[in-house]
Amino acid sequence: MSTLHTLSASWHERVWVFEQLCFATSGDAILLIEDAVLAAHSPITLASFLAKCESRGVKVYVLQEDMQVRGVHNQYKQLKPVPYTGFVELTEKHQRHVAW
């Protein structure tokens, strides 16, 4: 059973959450929304996190509209931007949803 994990808090507020999410299993997805999209500005720690997720078969997405509003530019090929409709599709695709 796959899980969609959504993370809305700033990277600086909840670094521990990113470490916990490294235990997501293959087929799960992580979606950065709201202030969590600011993590895209943190090249060292986010690169390590994305590498761990990729090695476990966990896809990481970022909400496009939240990136645009906050002036964040995607620097990572592993971080896939999705629009609001993509958020809905991810919700439909996964059996569970956990908001962090």
Stockholm file with secondary structure:
# STOCKHOLM 1.0

chainA/1-100         MSTLHTLSASWHERVWVFEQLCFATSGDAILLIEDAVLAAHSPITLASFLAKCESRGVKVYVLQEDMQVRGVHNQYKQLKPVPYTGFVELTEKHQRHVAW
#=GR chainA/1-100 SS CCEEEEECSCTTTCHHHHHHHTTCCTTCEEEECGGGGGGGGCHHHHHHHHHHHHHHTCEEEEEHHHHHHHTCCCCCTTEEEECHHHHHHHHHHSSEEEEC
#=GC SS_cons         CCEEEEECSCTTTCHHHHHHHTTCCTTCEEEECGGGGGGGGCHHHHHHHHHHHHHHTCEEEEEHHHHHHHTCCCCCTTEEEECHHHHHHHHHHSSEEEEC
//
